[in-house]
Structure formats: C-alpha cells, structure tokens
C-alpha cells in the first residue's frame, strides 16, 4: 500500500518547527494561507516534508483501524451512501446546465450555492413533516422497529418534479397533516 516507511527521524527533527507553525495558526498570529504559501514556494521545505510524513502516519493509522473495525467500515459505508444520495438529490434540485455552476463570478457562484442550500433545507423540512405525518398514524408507528426508525431520513426527493409547473399560493397552507389530501 505504501512505497516506503514513514520517516520518523524527519518528524522528530522538525517537531519544534511544526509546533511553532501550528501554534501560530491556532493563536491567529499567522494565517494558514501564509504558511502554506511559504511551504509551496519550496516543496522541499523540511518542515513541510515532516508535516507530510505526519499526514502519512495518520492515514496509515486510520487505514489500519478501518481494516480491523467492521463497525467503522459500516459507519463509513452508511455515511457515504447518505452523501451519495444527497448528491443525487442535488442533481434533481439543481438541474440547470447539468448541475454545473456555469459562471466564474464569485458572487453568482455564492448565490447559486445559497439557492441550492435553501432548496435542500426546504425539501428536508417538508420531508420531515411528511415522515412525522406518517409516524403519527398508529399502524405505521407500531409497525416500525428501532432499526427501521434509525434508517428514517428526510433526504429523499422522488416526489420532487423539477421540470413541471409549480403554482405557488402564498395564502394557502400545504396539506401536510392529512387534511385535504387524497388517501
């Protein structure tokens, strides 16, 4: 998996410098960007190389834990599934131009992302209300196991019609609690 051993000697040699830079970032006396700029000017900077070695060590420890721990593997797999599902939902919600932000202007990019976040929050909120509505029915509440309840999520979008016509009536509430909804 790795081409060579971690250079512990370099880490030990540069330890004080790494602490100095980390303290400067933490206390705000130097910005992360300024320090990274210093390091990237000379990729052979010995403190930078030592930090890369620390990163390799941390990665190695994580991989070893991951390979040993089935619960961690499941947790990561489940988390990735949630993220993939939400990314699929983003493609439904943010479908214009193939979901790409087609501008280089920072203000327009920020506006696009902010609009996507508003849509995500709205869908998650409405979905939460819909799930609560279903769970309020005794037949469903009694049928679900603890495992089923852990699997409930507001991150679904199959009911979203991105290409259809949406008519907003700001004087009327959505029928989320069964009132006025066909059963």
Secondary structure, 3 states (H helix, E strand, C coil): CCCCCCCHHHHHHHHHHHHHHHHHHHHCCCCHHHHHHHHHHCCCCHHHHHHHHHHHHHHHHHHHHHHHCHHHHHHHHHHHHHHHHHHHHHHHHCCHHHHCCCCCCHHHHHHHHHHHHHHHHHHHHHHHHHHHHHHCCHHHHHHCCHHHHHCCCCCCCCCCCCCCCCCCCCCCCCCCCCCCCCC
